[in-house]
Amino acid sequence: MTEVPARRAAGVALCLVMLVGSGAALTACSGGKPAEVASARATPSRTAAATRGKIVSPAAPGRRGTSGAGVLPAPAPLVPFGASEGGAGTWHPAGRYVDRVPAVYETTLVPPGGTQAAGIAWLDTALLSARLYSGSGSPGGGPYRYTAPVQPAQAMSLVATFNGGFKMADAHGGYYTEGRVIDPLVRGAASLVIYASRRITVGAWGTDVRMAPDVVAVRQNLVPLVADGLPTALATGSDWKAWGSTCGASSCAASVPGIEHQWRSGAGVTADGALVYVVGPKLDPLQLAQLLVRAGAVRGMQLDINPAWPVFASYAPASPRGLAAPRNGSKLLATTKQGPWTFFEPWWARDFVTMSARAAMPGGS
């Protein structure tokens, strides 16, 4: 990705050029400012599609680690949207095991009406602890204790990482971390919330989640994409520009009109508290919501969009206490531009979330 077309009144695109590795330049731009988020009436066709996207799979039997600690039930296979998707929806473990139990499972599905598979990750929040890392570009306003690159003390227990949301000027929400309000929190905004216990959840601010003494981080981005186990009215509506400015099919030049079906990512929480993450190309907002719902999300939000930003990586060092590193990392979806190296680069200026083993380790997470 080279640029992102801005849909602001002034029509200005904000871009940044980052130096990678031996000096090769990666040029990328933030997703532009989304159109004003407002209630939208769903069209009949989109409403029907949203309803068809809701399938509740039975829970798999419970699991237990070798220490006897309780863990969440493993995810049940997902029913593909298309009959011809052989093997789609079958989960496989990814990343470092925690207490000798898989803490992350991954699969792929092609969304309704889609042509390319999206990646889906399921994360056991009983085995994993979350942390929000902040960047100089997003949210800005540092310095921060936790920022790229991931340090060895945290790499010792790191299992997975994934991208955050829009730059704050475009997010229509707030940001709270390390005891500071970086941007004011907005009632009703879709919020990823982390507690002192390192539990993580997703919900609408002021209703599903709210400020409390044990809240240590809040990352808001737009409004909820999934609520009560279904895509929201705005997700099923025709105003896809409300979900952010996008690149064109093959160019991100400011002069190129954006397209509805673009790289998108999102996160959600299941009824039993598991975290699910989705990333894929050629997704519209409804398809992203439908994938989250199919993965079991009862509440969900869109994260960052456009080719340069969305990424989920898992890490599987050779030893239980080995350091997570780019060499033992894997992408959820092979075609994402970023990868397991991204969060170990000092130049990475965007916020992201780490999921680490809860098992006691020197240095911890």
TAMOKA-V843968 format. One line per field, one symbol per residue. burial: b if it has 16 or more other ideal C-beta (glycine too) atoms within 10 Angstrom, else e. A space follows every 50 residues. Layout:
burial = ???
//
This chain:
burial = bebbbbbeeeeebbeeeeeeeeeeebebbbbbbbeebeebebeeebbebb eebeeeeeeeeebebeeeeebbebbeebebbeeeeeebbebeebbbbbbe bbbbbbbbbbbbebeebbbbbbbbbbbbbbbbbbbbbbbbeeebebbbbb eeebbbbbbbbbbbbbbbebbbbbbbbeeeebbebbeebbbbbbbeebbb bbbbbeebbeeeeebbbbbbbbbbbbbebbbbbbbbbeebbbbbbbbeee ebeeebebeebbbbbbbbbbeeebbbbbbbbbbbbbbbbbbbbbbbbbbb bbbbbbbbbbbbbbbbbeeeeebbbeebbbbbbeebbbbbbbbbbeebbb bbbbbbbbbeeeeeb
//
